[in-house]
């Protein structure tokens, strides 16, 4: 009986650890960083690739843990977050803080081993997410703008890890993922509007599910599409894109734009959820296309 109870407790601990670090989100961020590295690498070094994967996960996991500590009292109010480890009482703030601190130290150390610039951008990311974005979420819709900066760093971070320099190439990767953040998070803010309202979060640019918000979703999606095909014109240094890849990237963007227009027309939670799902598929596929094009071209 005690063995069964012990096993259940271990499973619960693992589950709570995954939740406090938001494992699925963290892994998607690591995927972006690895894609950026493969794009920037002149010769792939699997040791560096491994360090980037672990360092990236530690940094994102730390940010998520700090976020849940800060928002613990608000998480209790919302259906989507009330069962998180801290508000549900399964994990103490002290335990979460220890995890966040250890992850921060490990993350910075591992990224520093790669190079100083990678560690610096990793530190900027965790600072902006924890100390600026998180407190602003209950005060102004501009929090999404601030949050888009650390959210866009991973794709760029991979290139910096490979080249140890910042230029037009990582800048373009940053801009692409930066503009993608807006339709993605506004879509989430739309279909979770009522739940966010319980916690006092202002995620939509007009604070309403209206045409104004939908128009901005469309505009930022268009900017995202334009930036995504810029490398085909040969103006982004070593970051290049073949015509075939550019057409694929454009089509992927147009699919997302279609769902943005659907949100404008219908203005429903279902339309917002479809846009969110299309945005997740888009960012994953576009990174795969970019990397595949580099190695096939």
Buried (B, 14 or more C-beta within 10 A) or exposed (E): EEEEEEEEEEEEEEEBBBBBBBBEEBEBBBBBBBBBBBBBBEEEBEEBBEBBBBBBBBBBBBBBBBBBBBBBEBBBBBEEBBEBBBBBEBBEEEBBEEBBEBBBEBBBEBBBEBBEBBBBBBBBBBEBBBEBBBEBBBEEBEBBBBBBBBBBBBBBBBBBBBBEEBBBBBBBBBBBBBBBBBBBBBBBBBBBBEBBBBBEBBBBBBBEBEEEBBBBBBBBBBBBBBBBBBBBEEEBEBBBBBEEBBEBBBEBBEBBBEBBBBBBEEBBBEBBBBBBEBBBEBBBBBBEBBBEBBEEE
